[in-house]
Amino acid sequence: MIKLLEERVNLRTLIIAIIFIFTGVSLVYAEPSNQEIDSLLDSLGGTIFTAGLFVIFWDFFGRRALLDEVLEKTRITREIDESGLIHIGDAFNMFDDQFKSYLRSTNSLDIFFRYGQTWRNYYRSELEYLSKKQDAKIRVILPNPENDALLKEIASRMNNKEAENVREKILATTNFFRGLVSNKMDQESVLIYYCNQSPLFSYYVFDNKTVYSLYSHAKEKKRVPTFVCDANGFLYSFIKDDFKTILKDDTTIKVE
């Protein structure tokens, strides 16, 4: 139906353009007896002829180029909408307010990172607030501090970091999350796991949002792209599935 309509519009446009061109040519070659009228017809005919050519050019080139651009932008908009991406920035701290809001409004939190020393200290009050909720569920996956090869791999990606230093930071993060439930009866509200995989990026999954941040291949600290995604997109589903996959891995260990 749409294609037929486009064909009709193109045919109508072409007919109008031909009429313009024919009329323009007729006026230019008309030979009235009055010189002033002859000049006027030449000018008017040239304008109409040019308008006819412009209509043809616009229909076959300009309009289609514009339509292609609109369709391309529409496609990009649709893909972003399907992904669930709602924010993107070049630094994690750009979303500080949103992150605090997510931590206080969610009932569940899944985390996968190297050790997140700066992150956990900065959001300590929000994490403590979350852990005190009756139905709170926090799950944290960390690299296995007993896997020397894994620690060396992580350390090699970081500036001035030795494997033992990475181990100490992982254990410190373990104790931090353990401390969130030290005075609670429900020890299952905060679960810690060790995996034997090096995190390729860090992520934080809430009830209906996820935030993930890339790691740089440079050893020095850099601002890194950070993405915030809604639960209705495929990026959220990808992160959720990735977390489940790591948990189901036979080498993943639950920390008691």
N, C-alpha and C positions, 0 to 999 in steps of 0.2 A: 504493500500500500504506500509506504513512504517512498520507495524507489519510483513507483508510478507517478506520484505527486512531483518528485524531483524532475522526472523526465518531462512532465507537462509544463512545469515552471521554466525549465531550460528551453523548451520549444517556443513557449510564449515570449521569453526574453529574446530569443533569436529572431523571431518574426518582427518584434518591435524594433530591434536594432537594424534589421534590413529595411524596414519602412523609413527609419531615420536616415540611413545612408542614401537610399533612393531619393528621398525628399531633398536631402542636402545637395546631392549631385544635380537634381532637376533644377533647383534654385540657382546653383552656380552657373549652369549652362543656359539658363533662361536669358533671352535677349529682348528686354523691354525697350521701348523707344526712348524712355526718359533715362538720362544718365544717372541721376540721383537714385532712382528706383533700382537701376542695375547694380549700383554699388551696395545698396541696402540688401538686395537679394543675394549678392555674392557673400557679404558678411554673414547674413542669416544662414545661407546654405552651408557655408564653411563651418559654422558653429554646430548646426544640426548634424552634418556629416561627422564631425569630430565626436559629438555626443554618441552617435551610433557606434563608432569604433570603440569608444570608451566602454559602452555597455557590453560589447562582445568581449573586450579584454577583461573587464571586471568579472563577467560571468564565467569565463574559462580559466582565468588565472587568479585574480584578486579574491573573489568570493570563495573559491575553493581553498586557497591558501589560508584565508581567515577561518573557514570551516575546519580545516585540518588542525589549526592551532587550538581552536575551541575544543575539538574532540580530544586532542592530546591532553589539554588541561583537565578536561572532564575525566579522562582515563586516570590521570595521576591522582585527582581528588578521590575517585572511587577506590583506587588501590590503597591510598592512605586511610580511608574510612574502613576498608576491610581489614587492614592491619591492626586497627585500634589505636594507632599512634596519636596521642593528644598533645605531647610536648616533646621538644628536643632541644638540647643545649650543648655547649662545649665544655661544661664543667658541672660536677655533681652538685656543688653548693648553690647552683642557680635555682634548685627546686627545694630549698631548705623549708620554706613555709608549707609547701605541699607535703613534703616528707613527714613533717611533724604532725600534720593533719591526718595523714594516712595511718601513722602509728597509733594515734589516739582513737581513731574511729574503727579500726579493724579489730576482729576477734582472732584472726589467724595471721601468722607471719612465717614464711619460709625464706631462708637465707642460704646463699651459697657464695662464699668468697674465700680469699686466701686466709685472712684473719681479721681484717676490718678494725684494726686498733683505733684509728682516728674516728671512724664511724661510730663504733659502739660507745666510745667515751663521749662523743658529742651528743648522741641521742640517748644518753643514759636515763634521764628522767622520763622520756617517752617510753622507753623499753620497760622501765619499772612500772609505769602506769599500766601498760598493756599486760604485763605479767600478773598483775593483781586482779584483773578481770576474772569473773567466775568461769567463763567459758573460753578463756584464752588458750591458744595453742601456738607455741613457738617451736619451730624446727630449724636447726642450724646444721649445715653440712660444712665440714672443714677438711683440709688435706690431712692425711694420716701423719701425725708427728713421729711415728715409728718407722716410716718408710724413708730411709736415707736417700735413696735415688730420687724420690719425688721432691724431697726438701732441697736437694742440690739443684734440681731442675728449676724450682721456683726461685731459689736464691740467685741462680744465674741470670734471671730476667730482671733482677732488682739491683740498684746501685748500692754498693757498700753493705751488702747483706751476705752473711754466711749461713750455711744450712742450720747450724745450731741456733743462730739468731732467729731464723724463721720458726724453728721448733718452739723456742721460748714464747714467741708471740702467739702461736697457735694454742699452746697450753694456757697462756694468759687469757685468751678469748674463751677457751673452754671453762675456766674458772669463773670468768665474768658471768656467763650464762647460767652456770650452776648456781651462782650466788643469787640469781633472780628467784629461785625457788627454795632457798635455804630455810625459809620460815613458812613454807606452805605444805599442806598435807598432800596435795596432788602433785607428785613428782613428775607425772606424765605431761604436765602443762608446758614444760620446756624439755625438748628432746635434742640431743646432740649426737651427731654422727661423724665418723671419720671415713673418708673415701680415699681411694688410691689414684685419683685423677687430679691433674693440675687444672685449676679453674682458668678457662679461656676468657672469661669475663665474669663480673659479679652481678648478682641479681637479688631482688627483694620482692616477694610475692605477697600481696595483701588480699583481702576478701574480693575486691573488684578492681584492683589496679596492680600493675607490676612496674618496677623501676629497674632498669639494668644499665650497667656502665661498662664500657670497654676497657681493656688493659692495653697500654702502649707497649710496643716492642722496644722502645728506648729505655735505657736503664735509669735515666734521671726522671724525676717526677715531672709530669706534664698534665695540662688540662685535657680531659678525655671526654669524648661524646657520651652523653647520658640521655636515655630515652624513657619516657613515661607512657604506658599503654593501658588502655581500658580493657575490661574483661571480655568485651564483645568482639575482640579482634583475634586474628590468628597468631600474633606475637605473644599475647598472654597465654594462649593455649600451648605454644611452643615451649615457653619457659616452664609452665606447669608440668608438661610432659617430661621435660628434661630433668626436673627435680625428682619426679617419680622414678625415672629410669635410673638415676644415681642411687636412690634408696633401694631399688630392687637388685642392684648389682651384688653379686655374691661376695665381693671383696669389701663391700661397705660394712662398717662396724658401728653398732650402737654403743655409745659411751655410757657406761653404768656409773 
